[in-house]
Every structure is written in structure tokens, then in C-alpha cells.
Amino acid sequence: MITEKELEIMDQLDALNSKVMETTEYRHYCKYRELLDTDPAAAGLIYRFTKMKEEFEEVQRFGKYHPDFSTKRREINQFKKELDMNPVVMEYRKAEYQLQALLDEILYHVSIGVSQNVNVVSSNPFFSVGGESGCSTGGSCGCQTAI
């Protein structure tokens, strides 16, 4: 059963979500997501890359023993670079990164507000306050302990 306090927290989360959706980072992300979905050149590159990836996954099942493994891997890596250099894809990735950085920062501040010892999972080293990693077990989970 949901308590009144939990409902209040959910309302505050909705308000936070609305504020995030008003940010420049979110608007840029939406703009470039839409552009990525509608740009014919980007769509063609993405479609072609998806097909190449599917073909490579079939070859990859046999690993380096497949006669086309090296060739297909080289082709997909070269095409990935071409895809990454497309201006629409570049701007989309940049907007995506900036939005993720904002969300990481929000998560960090909420986490620290709850407890100084909470684990903050983030690929952004700015939010990896402690020098420790791996859920205090030395494991490779990738999270950082905020101290």
C-alpha cells in the first residue's frame, strides 16, 4: 500500500521531471532525436549499419575461424566511423551526452541528499567522489562509492 509520504515523493519526482523537460539539454536532445528520425541521410546510414551489424553477428558466431571475419569486422568498423561523422548523428550524440550529464548530476545530488555513503552509478568521473569502486567488494560492477 502506498503511503501519503510516498505519494508526496512521487509528486515531487513529477515536478523534477517537468523541470528537466524545460532544460536546454532536454530540448536539444528532443530536437536532434527528431532530426535523427527524419533525416534521410542519417536514416539510410543507420539502416545500412544495422544490416551490416546483423551480418557481422552471423559471422561472429564462428569467430576468427570464419573466412570473412576480419573483412566484415574491418568493414563494419569503417562504416561505423562514417556513421559517427554524420553531422546529425554527431549533434544527436552530443545532445544525448549533455542530457545524460545533467541526469547524472541530478542523481548525484539526490543520492548525496539521502546519504553520504550511497553508491552512485555513473560513467562520469566528476560524480565518482570516492576512490573506491565495485560496491565495496572490489568487484567490477562499475559503481562508485560516494564518500
C-alpha positions as CSV (number, residue, x, y, z in Angstrom):
1,M,0.0,0.0,0.0
2,I,1.3,3.4,-1.0
3,T,1.6,5.9,1.9
4,E,0.9,9.6,1.8
5,K,4.6,10.3,2.1
6,E,5.3,8.1,-0.9
7,L,2.7,9.9,-2.9
8,E,4.3,13.2,-1.9
9,I,7.7,11.9,-3.1
10,M,6.1,10.8,-6.4
11,D,4.6,14.3,-6.9
12,Q,8.0,15.9,-6.2
13,L,9.6,13.5,-8.8
14,D,6.9,14.5,-11.3
15,A,7.8,18.2,-10.7
16,L,11.5,17.4,-11.1
17,N,10.8,15.6,-14.3
18,S,8.9,18.6,-15.6
19,K,11.8,20.9,-14.7
20,V,14.2,18.6,-16.6
21,M,11.9,18.7,-19.6
22,E,12.2,22.5,-19.5
23,T,16.0,22.5,-19.8
24,T,18.1,23.4,-22.8
25,E,19.7,20.0,-22.7
26,Y,16.4,18.2,-22.9
27,R,15.1,20.5,-25.7
28,H,18.4,19.9,-27.7
29,Y,18.1,16.2,-27.2
30,C,14.5,16.2,-28.5
31,K,15.4,18.4,-31.4
32,Y,18.2,16.1,-32.6
33,R,16.3,12.9,-31.8
34,E,13.6,14.2,-34.1
35,L,16.1,15.2,-36.7
36,L,17.8,11.8,-36.5
37,D,14.5,10.1,-37.1
38,T,13.6,12.3,-40.1
39,D,16.9,13.0,-41.8
40,P,17.0,10.7,-44.9
41,A,20.8,10.5,-45.0
42,A,21.2,9.6,-41.3
43,A,18.3,7.1,-41.5
44,G,20.0,5.5,-44.5
45,L,23.3,5.2,-42.7
46,I,21.6,3.8,-39.6
47,Y,19.7,1.3,-41.7
48,R,22.8,0.2,-43.5
49,F,24.8,0.0,-40.3
50,T,22.1,-2.2,-38.7
51,K,22.1,-4.6,-41.6
52,M,25.9,-4.8,-41.6
53,K,25.8,-5.4,-37.8
54,E,23.3,-8.2,-38.3
55,E,25.5,-9.8,-41.0
56,F,28.6,-9.5,-38.8
57,E,26.8,-11.1,-35.8
58,E,26.1,-14.1,-38.0
59,V,29.8,-14.3,-39.0
60,Q,30.9,-13.6,-35.4
61,R,29.2,-16.8,-34.2
62,F,32.2,-18.6,-35.7
63,G,34.7,-16.1,-34.6
64,K,38.0,-15.7,-36.2
65,Y,37.6,-19.1,-37.9
66,H,35.0,-17.7,-40.3
67,P,36.7,-16.8,-43.6
68,D,35.0,-13.4,-43.7
69,F,35.5,-12.4,-40.1
70,S,38.4,-10.0,-40.5
71,T,37.0,-8.4,-43.6
72,K,33.5,-8.0,-42.1
73,R,34.9,-6.6,-38.9
74,R,37.0,-4.1,-40.8
75,E,34.1,-3.1,-43.0
76,I,31.7,-2.5,-40.0
77,N,34.4,-0.5,-38.1
78,Q,35.0,1.7,-41.2
79,F,31.3,2.2,-41.7
80,K,30.8,3.0,-38.0
81,K,33.3,5.8,-38.4
82,E,31.4,7.1,-41.4
83,L,28.1,6.9,-39.4
84,D,29.7,8.7,-36.4
85,M,31.0,11.5,-38.7
86,N,27.5,12.3,-40.0
87,P,26.6,15.8,-38.7
88,V,23.1,14.8,-37.5
89,V,24.5,11.8,-35.6
90,M,27.3,13.9,-34.1
91,E,24.9,16.5,-32.9
92,Y,22.5,13.9,-31.5
93,R,25.3,12.1,-29.6
94,K,26.5,15.5,-28.2
95,A,22.9,16.3,-27.1
96,E,22.5,12.8,-25.6
97,Y,25.7,13.2,-23.7
98,Q,24.8,16.6,-22.3
99,L,21.4,15.3,-21.2
100,Q,23.0,12.3,-19.6
101,A,25.4,14.6,-17.7
102,L,22.5,16.6,-16.4
103,L,20.7,13.5,-15.3
104,D,23.9,12.2,-13.6
105,E,24.3,15.4,-11.7
106,I,20.6,15.3,-10.5
107,L,21.0,11.7,-9.5
108,Y,24.2,12.5,-7.6
109,H,22.7,15.4,-5.7
110,V,19.6,13.3,-4.8
111,S,21.8,10.4,-3.7
112,I,24.0,12.6,-1.5
113,G,21.0,14.3,-0.1
114,V,19.8,10.9,1.1
115,S,23.1,9.5,2.4
116,Q,26.8,10.4,2.1
117,N,27.5,6.6,1.8
118,V,25.2,5.8,-1.1
119,N,26.6,4.2,-4.2
120,V,26.3,6.4,-7.3
121,V,26.5,4.6,-10.6
122,S,27.8,6.9,-13.2
123,S,30.3,6.8,-16.1
124,N,31.0,10.5,-15.4
125,P,34.2,10.7,-13.2
126,F,33.0,14.0,-11.8
127,F,30.4,12.2,-9.8
128,S,32.7,9.4,-8.7
129,V,33.7,11.1,-5.5
130,G,35.3,8.2,-3.7
131,G,38.5,6.4,-4.9
132,E,36.8,3.1,-4.2
133,S,34.9,1.1,-6.7
134,G,32.9,-2.1,-7.0
135,C,30.2,-2.0,-4.3
136,S,32.9,-2.2,-1.5
137,T,33.8,-5.7,-2.7
138,G,36.4,-4.9,-5.2
139,G,34.1,-6.2,-7.9
140,S,33.8,-4.9,-11.4
141,C,30.2,-3.6,-11.3
142,G,31.4,-0.2,-12.2
143,C,29.7,1.8,-9.5
144,Q,31.5,4.3,-7.3
145,T,31.0,4.8,-3.6
146,A,30.3,8.4,-2.8
147,I,32.2,9.5,0.4
